Every structure is written in structure tokens, then in C-alpha cells.
Amino acid sequence: MRKITLAYLAKIVGYSKTTVSRVLSGNGDKYRISRDAQKLIMSVAEQENFKPKTVAQSLRNKLSCSIALVVPQISNPFFAELASATLAEAQKYDYSVMILDTQENVDLEEREVQNAIKRGVDGIILVPCGNVPGYLEDVARQVPLILADRYFPSSSISYISTNNYDGAYQMMKHLLEQGHRDVLCIQGSTASVTSKERIRGCQQAVKDFGAECNLHVKGNAYSVENGYVGTRIGITYQPRPTAVFAMSSTILLGAVQALTEQHVRVPEEMSLVSFDNNQYMDFLNPPITRVSQPITRIGQTAMKILYDCICSGRKPTSQILMTPTIVKRNSVSQNSTKT
């Protein structure tokens, strides 16, 4: 005979173990759990013959006051800043954060997430590295889960991200208005929605502008190496691009290295812009024009929503795209030959 566990019951009803535990202990109203949810949980528990003894044992397992933050690469300045913002917000609630680095590996990601669940974390904030929700749909039924930065448009999993389409659109529009008609875009991971949305924004800006423009798209990783290789190859095209759009701060560093080695002056011979904002960009020569993402707000909001869901027993349902801004510096010159 199957042993009915709290986790099994939570999976059936589609609520977290915490929610089920609170309802079965008679604390549903206290934690603002809807009457419909309480009715469903009590009904299924009765049908599955979930014994009071098992309930009592489950209730002794209190909240761990910890969450897992799962990122693709903590060495990436973007994810380091996201982690810092999440940690600062978690400290307000006396929560600890377990930071897990998946190295852009889907198998490692799944392994780390399952390990976090086994360790009893109360919730998870995750930057996925795959291009389909897959096992995460099941994870979202087990514990409160919020995706940050990257997400799955076709999934109901909660997420908080930047409007990458709009940021790329506005930056490409800026380059076009400055007379650039041959633009090299070096993208990140082709599997991520962030990369797809940024390229889509660039393409739509070109289409809406109405003038003939060559948009060259290279690259497949959010890395310095990708920025370097993509730039070295791209500047050999004929006609040579007059602007490079690096789709992340790490890609930008590789692009800067490649242009420096080839003695290409910015912005006199090549305009250079980036997606992502980082303080060091103002100390480069010249300072870099870029798309600034609200990273701190993304981390803070994700933690706030997750904490509220943990306390109330509700499943996260928010799907939020935050507006980026363009930070104009001195790395873009007007291309008078194409105006």
C-alpha cells in the first residue's frame, strides 16, 4: 500500500507543502488561504486517507527560513548584482540564501534544484539555462518558484525580468538615428528568451525605421570569449559594420579587447554599445552607451513576492517585465556617410 506523504498530497492538489500543512493543521484562515483551496485540500486528504499521525509529523517540520537562488554563472557581473540585491532583501525577513551556480548546464541545474528541495528550502528564485520549462513545472507545484531574468513565455511559472525587447529596440533605434546602417549584434545564449527578445527588438527597430540596413547577428554565449570572437569575425565583413551592439556586459569586454587589438578606435572608427549596465563602463575610454536593466529591483521584487507566497501559502503567479533605460555616453558617433 502506498504511503501517503505530505509531498505527495501537495503534488496532487497543486499547492505547496507549507500550504497543505497549514490547512490540515487548521490554520488556513490565519494564513489567508482561500476557502476553495482549503476545501480541496481537506477533501483530497480525506480521499487519500492521509492519517492525522502523518499530519502531526509533517507539522513538526517548521519553515527553514531559507531559499535557494540558482544562477547560471555567479562570476557574471549581472548575476552577482542580482544575488547581492536578493541577499539584501532576504536579510530584511531574517532569511538565508543558498546560492547555487549551474554553469549554464541544464543537467546540473536540475540536480542543484532537487538538492535544494531535499534540504528543505522554503522557496526558489531561479535563472534557468534551458529553453523549455520541463521539470520546472513540477518543481513549481512542490515549492514556491519564481524565475528571474530568463523565463518561458508559454509557461505559467511566475517570473520577473526586464523588457529585453524594448531595451534592444530603443538602442537599435538610437544607432539608426545616428546614421548606422551596418550593425554587428553579438548575442548571448541562443536558447535564452533574453537573447531572443533582444534580437527581435533589433530586427523590429530596423523594420520600423524603413531604411535599408544590414544587421549581422553573431554569437551564442554570454561570455567574454564570445564577444571577442564575434567581434574579430564581424569586423572583417564587407562593408565593415560601423557599430557593434554587445548583448551583455561580458560580451562587451570581449568586444573591447578585439577592437583594441585591431587598433580600431571607438567611436571614431567604430561605435560600441552594450546591453547591461555596470559602473566600470563609465571608466572605459570612452565611457560606453548601454541599456540599463533594473537588476536591483528585479532581485528585491522576486524576494518580496516569494516571501509573501511562503507566508501566505499562495502559489506565485506574477509575470512581470520591468522597463529598462538607455544610458547615453560617448561611445556612439554619427555616421555621416549613411545619413
N, C-alpha and C positions, 0 to 999 in steps of 0.2 A: 504493500500500500504506500502511495506517495506521501512523504512527509511535507505537510503544508507549511511553508515558511513565510515570514513577513515579506521577503523579497519577491517570492512567487506571487503572493497576493497583490503586491504593488504593481507587478507587471500585468496582471490580469485587468485590474481596474484602471490602469493608466495614470496613477498618481505616485508620488514619491513614497518611500518607506516612512519618512517622517510624517507625511500627511496621514497615511493609513494608521500609523501608530497613534497619532493624536486622536483620530476619530474613534478608534477601538478603545481608547482609554477614557472616552467621554469628554475630551477637551476640544471637540470640533468647533463649537461656538466660540470658545475662548480665543482660538487662533483664526477666527473669521473664515472658516472653511464652509463653503456653500452647503445648504441643506441637501441639494441634489447629490453633491459629492458624498456627503455623509450617508445618505440613504443607499447609494450604490455600494459603497464600501461595506456597510453593515450587511447588506443583502448578500453580496458575494462571499463575505466572510462566513456567513451562516450556511450558504450553499456548499462551500468548500470545507465545512466542518473545522474551521480554524479555532483551535481549543484555547480557552482562557489562559491555560498554563503557558502556552506558546506566546500569547499576547503579553503576559506579565514578564516573561523572559525578554521579549523584544523591547519592552518599555524601559528595562534597566539599562539598555544601550542608549545613553544620552547623546546629544549632539557633540560632535568632536570639536566644534568651533574652529574648523579648518576647511580650506578649499584648495583645489588644485588649479594652478594656472599653467596651461600647456601651450608652449610656443614652438615654432619651427626652428628657431636659432637665436638663442639669447645673446649671441655676440653681435647680432644685427642691431644697430642703434635704435631702430624703430621699436623692436620688441623689448629692448632694455628699458626704453622710456615707458612703454605700456606696462611692463612689470613694476616699475617704480611707482606709477600712478595707482595701480591696483593695490600694491602693498600699503601705500599711504592711506588709501580709503579703507582697506580691511582693518587697519590698526584702530580706526575710529570705533569699530564694532568689537574690538578685542578678538579679532580673528587672525589666525596664522595662515600663511600662503605657502603651499608646496609648489615650487617652480620646477617644471619638467620640460626638458629640451628634446624634441623629436628629430632634429637634424633633417627636416624635410622628408622624413621616411614614414610612409603610411603604416607599415607594419609595426614600427617602433612606437608610433603614436597610439595605435590600438592597444599595444602591450602596456604602455605607460598609463593610459586611461583606465584599463582594467585593474592595474595595480593600485591606482589611486582609489578606486571604488572599494577594493578589498581592504584598504587601510582605513576606510570609513569616513572619507571626506564628506562634508555636507553638501557640496556643490562643486561645479567645474566651470571655469572660463577657458575656452579653447580657441586657438587659432589653427584651423585644420589645414593639412597639407595635401589632402586628396581633392579630387574633383567631383566626387559623389558622396552623399551623406552616409550611405552604407550602414555600418554598425552604430553610428552615432544616433540614428533614430531610436534604436533600442536603449542606448545609454540615457537619452533624454527622458525615457519612461522610468528609469531607475533612480536618477538623481537630477536635481535642478541643473540644467546645462545652458550656458549662453556662449555663442560664438562671437569672437571679437575680430575685427578687421576683415577676415575672409568668411564667406558664408555660402549657402546653397539656395539660390533663388527659388527653386522648385520645392524646397522643403519647408515644413512648418517650424523647424527648430529656430528658437529665438536667436537674434543676432544684433550687434551694434557695430557699425562700420562707417567709413567715410563714403560720401557720394563720389566714387572714383571717376565715374563717367563725367560728371560736371567739372571736376578739377582738371581732368585732361582736356576736356572741351575748351575750357577757358584759357588754358595755357597754349593750346594749339592756335586758338583764335588770336592770341597775343602775337605769336610768331608770324602768322599770316598777315596781320595788320602791320607788322614791321617789314613786310616785303619778302618774307622767306617762302620759297616755292619748292625747295628740295630739302626735306627734313628727314633726318635719321632718328627713328624711335627705337630705343633699346629696351625691350620689355623684360619682365621678370618671369616667374614660373608660368608656363603656358596653361597649366592645369588650374591655376587660381582664378577666382572670379575677379580679384582686384586687377590682375593683368588684363583680363578680357575686357573689363569695363573701361580701363584706361585707353586701350587701343580703340575700342568702339567710340569713345569720346573724341579721340583724334580724328578718326575717319569721318565722323559726323560733322565735325568742325570744317574739315576740308570740303565736304559735300555742300554744306550750307554757305560757305564763303563764295562758292561759284566760280572761282578761278582755277585754272589748271595747276595742279600741284603733284609732285612726286613724293609720296610718303613711303619711306623704306622702313620696314619693321624687322628687327633682328633680335636675337637673344632668347634665352629660356631659363634664366635663373636670377634670383635676387642676390647677386654676388659681385664682388669687385672684379673677379676674373671675367665674368660675362660682360661687364661694362667695358673692360679693356679690349677683349677680343672683338666684340661687336663694333667698337669704335675704329679699331685698326682696319677691319674689313670695310666698314661703311664709308670711310673717307677716301677709299680707292675708287668708289663709284664715279661714273661719268654721266652727266655732270656731277661734280662733287657736291654733297649736301652743304648748305650754308648754315645749318643749325642742327644740334644734337639734343634730343629730349631723352634724358636718362630717367627711367621709370621708378627709380628708388635712390636713396642716398648712397647705398653701397655700389650700385651701378654707376652712379656719378663719379665716385672715387676712381673706378677703373677707367672711365672716360677721360678724366683729368690726366691720369697717368699716360694714356695713349696719346692724347693731344700734345702733352709736354714733350714726350719722346720724339714726336714727329715735328716738333718746333712749330706747331700750329697755334697762333696767337688768338686768345679769347678776350674780347669779342671781335677784334679787328678782322680776323680771317674765318672765325667760326663762332657763332653764338651757341651758348650752352645753358640749358635749363634742366631742372630736376623735379621729380615728384618726391615728396617728403621734405620736412623742414628739420634742420639741425643747426645748432648755434655755430658749429665750425664753418658752415657755409659762408658766414659773414667775414671769416678770416682768410678765405681763399683769395687769390688775386686773378681776376676780380671777384668780389662777392657774387654769389650765384642767385639768380632769379629762380623761384621754386613754388611748388604747390604745397601749402602748409596744411597738414592734417591735424584735427583736434585730438591728438593722441591722449593727452591727459584726461579730457572729458570722456573719451571712449572707455578708458580704464576705470575712471571713477563711476561712470554710469553703469557699466557692467557689474561692478561690485555692489553698488547700491541696489540694483534690481535683483541680483542674486541673493543678497542678504534678506531683502523683503520677502522673496519667494521662500527662502529657507524658514523664516519665522512664521509666515502665514500658511505654509504648506501648499501654496499655489504653484502651478507649473509656469515657468517663464514663457511668455507669449510675445514679448516686444520684438519688433523688427524695425530697427532704426538706422537711417542713413543720415549722418551729420554732414553739414556743409563745410567744404574746405575753403581756403582763401589763397589768393595769389600774392606772393611777396616779391615785389619787383626790386631788383638790384641792378648791377652794372654789367651783367654777362650777356646781354642781348643788344646787338647793334642793328640799325636799319640797313636792309639790303636794297640799295637804291637801284641795282641792275634789274630787279624783277617787279618794281612798283609801277 
